[in-house]
């Protein structure tokens, strides 16, 4: 049971307990107010007032309260109003959204009344006798004043909807378009989708809500809501086509088949015509409003029938009579529409034309008449008449079809399901001018329906006819044809047909030489068309670039926007982008971005996107081509990058993407250098904290590019502890794998400054980075990049000069993971892992513990501990970083088979740590057992001088031992001889020394 339900009156429980329960209930109201479906801001406002009351009530509760009339009254009011507020929040959290909107005025009034009552309750508290602080008393007074003056109102949009509902009910508006518009406004106001299924679901729930009201015997509300339902039921989404059909035929069958004559009371005594707007005078007689008003304006003040004096200011609408007249008219019209259908198949052309003329007149009168015509299934009959030999019949049928399908998706769907309907309409495109105009206008209306749009494009010859029409003089028919082609262009198949029909040629001609309005339409088509890459290339070959750039340079803002959007569309193909750069598209676009700061944000976004597409195209150049450069000078690079601080997030994102693409183009070196020199790094450091995730991710990516081989002095100047903490946070919390990989890449590529590494350790980076190696996400496309960069970042913590960092890394479990990555990682991952293992291994000898001496009687002592084969003492993975204990030797040897020289060099560096100094004998034996020496000898013939030099140094050490010299010397002789001739000076000398050990050269040889 809710806390408030316990409090029934102030006298039944102590005041302190009552206040505690009220505080608890207020907290419930505050929580519940977050879940309301309507008037959220108003409920938040009330919750804010209640939140300010809570400390006051708690302070009161600390006092020794005794019952008094003022205190009891205040508690009673607070109890009642808070309970009511809870009920209201619950109601507004659970009931149908449309129902709540229709009651929003009542909801606002209840909120306002609650605030006033609570204010009054606080005002009658006996503050003077409670020894409260001045601050508490002032706070109570402020809250009281604020709540008294609080203005809870229905929003403007809500008031507009309620006024339209009231007007529609009062004027008996049964127009379908009115109901459609009203239901759309309601959907927007309550936050539901305007999709038909969503609207119908909400409307059905609304009707169920009214039924529940009726069951609760809330008749007044039910009657009012029934009127609202009757108004909204006219909307397309409120009823399914099947429901409308059943309702219509149920009513029509009850009417009979013959029209009824009007009742005598329907006639106006003055005009003798059936009345449209009957009004009652002060004499009780009824007349047509316009007729009696003219009677009065002519100076008459007597009743035309009774001749009694009338009060000319009194004219009361006779709603009952008006409703009866409308029902009579509807009945006869319904019967007329049903009875006309057989006449359309008459062999008498005049009769058919007369019937069509009457049908057109009815359809133009009222929306409801159109619905009845549709429900009577006239559409197939009208489609059939499009095959008539009489052009007047065909023209009239096209006109009526256009009236019927206008703004009605249901009707369009009906037509789409008809046999040969679209084909019949398309045939009219090839006939005389008047019929052609009517047909293209009808097809244009039909093309707003996806199903019909596809059918229109599929009709053979349709697009060719439309292109011919669009190329004619600039009249309404050609404009309709052009707009219809634009609608059809959303289909790839239709675009193919347009290309065959020379539509692109027509488009280019109009874009170059047509009036401004036509240029605008052509540019819009280019901007919106779903073009294939082939067609985009064809358009560029057709010299479309010149006219578009002309519009960008000289058109108004709207024209610029459409032209830039077309350029953005065309530039999405890399080859097009390169061609556009060559033909001078960059200058106008960059100028537009740089010098039109007052332009609309959408224009700047489209421009930035087009420039980004051009930048991306520079990544796809063939090495044999002369490099195409987007930005020619350092000044252009600086000016474009400087816009990052002057634009919104969407443009910022595009500029960052532009430079990310340029950093992967042939001009990458110059771009990186210039960006570094123009202080891009401090800007990117700031953007790493940007609120917009897309901006931040692209900034981190570009930062990663600039750090790679960047100026160490500049990096050290601008990358501080806060920056590194931010990067660690991104790695830990981001959901963007590419951003994580880039942030990890920065940690990997930053100069190995000890202060950087210490800051990272302080920020908890080590376990976070290691976690990405332990929990690699197998299906993420960026996973390998994340792992590569994570292993690279771990190298920072393995510096051999800092034993403390190495121990922390080893204790965290880094070494076994590095060994594992030697088997399963990418080439770069293996290189990074091997480099770290080499660093660890450099300190292994010094960390290996001596084997304890055996004491006492050997026969009773435990067997001696076996020392490490290489280091001689007691080794461990975490204690001495021993490669043998980590089972790393054979995986390192397998890396020597990798075709990448960098991985081989790193692995060789790690293995060589086993044969340094006094470890030569034992280490060489370990390497032999792992088949490493053969591979070292093969590296003497490697195409990589660096790898050759490392292998030569290793072989020279190993060949100091006779057994290995004898075993491997012969296979090394020829590579060594070759090095004495082709190697650098140091390799020549060392190779000669090894050959001397092998007795191939004399010690006195000139190679020494």
Residue, then its C-alpha position, 0 to 999 in steps of 0.5 A: x500500500x502506498x505511504x499516503x494511503x495510511x494517512x487518513x487525517x492529521x488527528x489519527x497519527x502523530x504529526x511527525x509520522x504524518x509528515x514522514x509519510x508525506x515526504x515519502x509520498x512526495x518522493x514517489x510523485x517525483x519519481x513517477x513524474x519522469x514516466x508521464x506520457x504528456x505534459x512532461x515539462x509541467x510535471x517536472x515543474x511540479x516535481x521541482x516545487x515538491x523537491x523544494x518542499x521536502x527539506x522544509x518538511x524534514x526540518x519541521x519533523x525535527x521539531x517537537x510538534x504538537x497538534x494545532x488547528x493550523x498544523x492539522x489543516x496543513x497536513x490534511x491539505x498536503x496529504x490530499x493534494x500529494x495523493x491526488x498528484x500521485x494519482x494524476x502522474x499514474x494516470x498520465x503514465x498509463x493511459x492512451x496518449x491520444x486520450x491524454x492529449x484530448x484531456x490536456x486542458x483538464x490535466x493542466x488545470x489539476x496541476x495548477x490547482x494542486x500547486x495552489x492548494x499546496x501553496x496555501x497549505x504551506x501558508x497556514x503552517x504555524x511557523x512562528x511557534x516552531x522556532x525555525x531558522x530565517x533561511x527555512x522561513x524564507x524558503x517556505x515563503x519563496x516556494x509559496x509565492x512561486x507555486x501561487x504564480x505558477x502558470x501551467x498551460x497547454x502548449x501552443x501545438x496542443x491548443x491548436x489541435x484542441x481548437x481544430x477538434x472543436x471546430x471540426x465537431x461544431x461544423x460537422x466536418x467529415x472531410x478526409x483530408x481534414x481528419x488526416x491532417x488532424x491525426x498527423x498533428x496529434x501524432x507529432x504532439x504525442x510522439x508517435x510514428x505517422x506510419x499507418x499501422x502505428x496510428x491505427x494501433x494508437x487510435x484503436x487504443x483510444x477507442x478502447x479507452x473510451x469504452x472503459x470510460x463508458x463502463x465506468x459510467x463516465x457518460x459525459x466524457x464518453x459522449x464528448x469522446x464519441x464526437x472526437x472519434x467520429x471526427x478522426x475516423x474519417x482519417x485513412x489511418x483510423x480504419x482499414x480499407x476493409x473496415x471502411x468498405x463494410x461500414x459503407x455497404x452496411x449503410x448503403x444497403x439500408x437505404x433502398x435504391x430510389x432517391x427520396x424527394x426533400x421534405x417540405x421543411x427542407x425548403x427555404x420559404x424565401x428562395x423555395x430551394x433546399x436549404x444549406x445553412x438553415x437559421x431560426x429567427x426570433x419568430x421561430x421560423x426557419x430560413x436559408x441564412x443568406x436569404x434572410x440576411x438579404x431580407x434584413x439588408x433590404x430594410x425589412x424587419x418583419x417575418x416573411x411568413x408571420x409578418x411579426x416584427x423580428x429582432x434582426x440580431x437574432x439568427x440561431x443555427x437550426x442544427x437539427x434541421x441542417x443535420x436532417x438535410x445533410x443526411x437526406x443529401x448523403x442518402x440520395x448521393x449514395x444511391x445516385x453513385x451506386x446507380x450510375x455505374x452500369x451507365x459507364x458501359x453503355x454503347x451510347x457515347x453521349x450517355x457515358x460522357x453525361x455520366x462521367x460529367x456527373x461523376x466528376x461534379x460529385x467527386x469535386x463537391x466533397x471528399x466523402x463523395x470521392x470515398x463512396x465512388x472508390x468504395x463502389x469500385x469505379x476505378x476498374x471501370x474508369x481504367x477500362x474507359x481509357x481504352x475507349x476510342x473517344x478521346x473525350x471519354x478518355x480525357x474525362x476518365x483521366x480527370x476523375x482518376x486524378x481527383x480520386x487518387x489525389x492525396x489518397x494512398x489507399x486509392x493508389x494501392x487499389x489502382x496498383x492492384x488493378x490489371x493493366x491500370x498503369x499500362x493504360x495510363x501510360x498509353x495516353x502519353x503517346x496521344x494528343x497533347x490534352x490527353x498527354x497532359x492529363x496522363x502525365x499529371x496523373x502518373x506524377x501523382x501516382x509516382x508518390x506511391x512506391x509500388x506504382x513508381x516501380x510499375x510506371x518505370x517498368x512499362x515499356x517505352x514510358x521513360x522514352x515518352x517522358x524524356x521526350x515530353x520533358x525536352x519539349x517547351x517549358x510548359x506544365x506538361x514538360x515540368x510534370x514529366x521532368x518531376x515524374x522522371x525525378x521520382x522514377x530516378x530512385x530506381x536503378x533500373x529506371x536510371x538505366x532506361x533514362x540513360x538509354x533515352x538520352x535523359x542525361x543529355x537532356x538534363x545537361x542541356x537544361x542545366x547549361x541553358x535553361x531558365x533558373x527554375x529549370x536549372x534548379x530542377x536539373x541540379x535537384x535531380x542530380x542531387x537526389x538521383x540514385x545513380x550507379x557509379x557508371x552513370x556518375x562517370x558518364x555524367x562527368x564525361x558529359x561535362x556536367x561539372x562546368x554548369x554545376x560549378x557555375x551555379x556554386x559560384x554564382x547562384x543564390x543560397x538555395x541554388x548553391x545548396x542543390x549544386x553542391x549536393x549534386x557535386x557531392x553525389x557525383x564525387x562519391x566515385x573515386x575516379x570521378x573525384x580525381x577527375x573533378x580535382x583535375x578540372x578545378x572543383x576544389x577551389x570553388x568548394x573550399x572558397x564556399x566553405x571558407x568565405x560563406x560563414x553566414x550561409x546555412x549550416x546544411x550548405x556548409x555540411x554538403x560542401x564539407x562532405x563533397x570536399x571529403x569525397x574528393x580527399x577520399x578519391x586521392x587514396x585510390x590513385x595508381x602508382x603509375x599516375x602523376x599524383x593528384x593533390x587536393x590541397x596545393x599549398x601549405x596555406x590551403x591546408x592551414x586555412x581548411x584545418x583552421x575551420x575546425x574551430x569555427x564550425x559545428x560538429x557535422x562540418x568538423x567531422x567532415x574536415x577531420x575525415x578529409x585530413x584523415x583521407x589525405x594522410x593516406x594519400x600520396x601527399x601524406x608526408x607533406x600533409x602531416x608535416x604542415x599540420x604539425x607545423x600549423x599547431x594541429x596537435x593541440x587542437x586535436x588534443x582538445x577535440x579528444x574531449x569533444x562531446x560529439x562522439x563522431x568528432x572525437x573519434x575522427x580527431x583521435x584518428x588524425x591525432x594517431x596519424x600525426x603522432x606517427x613519426x611526429x616531431x618529439x618536441x612538439x608532442x612533448x609540449x602539448x601532450x600532458x597527463x590529462x591528454x593521456x588520461x583522456x585517451x585511456x578513458x576512450x579506450x576503456x569506454x568507447x564503443x567505436x572499435x576504430x576510435x579504440x584502435x586509434x587511441x591505442x595507436x597513439x599510446x603505441x606511437x608516442x615517443x618513449x618518454x619515461x614521463x609518458x609511461x609513468x602517467x599511463x601507469x598512474x592512469x591504470x592503462x596497463x590492465x586496460x590495454x592488456x584486457x584487449x589482448x585477453x578479450x579480443x572481439x573476434x568478429x570486429x573488422x578493426x580487431x586486428x588493428x586494436x590488437x596490433x596497437x595494444x601490443x605496440x602500447x605494451x612495449x612502453x612498459x617493457x623498457x629494460x632500463x626500468x625494472x619496476x615497470x617490467x615487473x608490473x607488466x610481468x605480474x599482470x600476465x603480459x609475457x604469456x600473452x606475448x608468446x601466444x601472439x607470436x603464434x596467432x597475431x598479424x605480422x606487426x603484432x608478432x614484431x611488437x611482441x618479439x620486441x617486448x620479449x627481447x626487452x624482458x630477456x635482457x634482464x633475465x640473467x640478473x634476475x635469475x636466483x642462485x641455486x641454494x647450496x645443499x646443507x647437512x647429509x646429502x642422502x637425507x636432503x631433497x634433490x637439488x633444484x635444477x637451474x635454467x639451461x641458459x641462465x644457470x640459476x632459478x628462473x620464472x616467467x614473472x620473477x626473471x622474465x625467462x624466455x625458456x620458462x615462458x616457452x617462447x623460444x620455438x614460437x620466436x624461431x617460427x617467426x623467423x619464417x615470416x616474410x616480413x623483415x621487421x618481424x624477423x629482425x625483432x624475433x632475432x633480437x629476442x633470440x640473440x639475448x640468449x647468447x650474450x656473454x657467458x651464456x654463449x655456450x648454453x644459449x647456442x645449444x638452446x638455439x640449435x635445439x630449436x633449429x634457429x641457427x639454420x635460419x640465421x645462416x639463411x639470413x646472411x643472404x637476405x635482401x634486407x641489409x639490416x637483417x643481414x647485419x643482425x644475422x652476421x653478428x649472431x653467426x659470428x658469436x656462435x661460430x666462436x664455438x668449435x662444434x657449431x663452427x664445424x657443423x654450420x660453417x660450410x653452409x655459411x661460407x658462400x653467403x659470407x664470401x658474398x658479404x665480403x664483396x657486397x656488404x657495407x664496410x662493417x659487414x665486410x670486416x666482420x664477414x672476413x673475420x668469420x671466414x678466417x675462423x672458418x680457415x677460408x681467409x687468412x688473418x692478414x687478409x685485406x678485408x680486415 
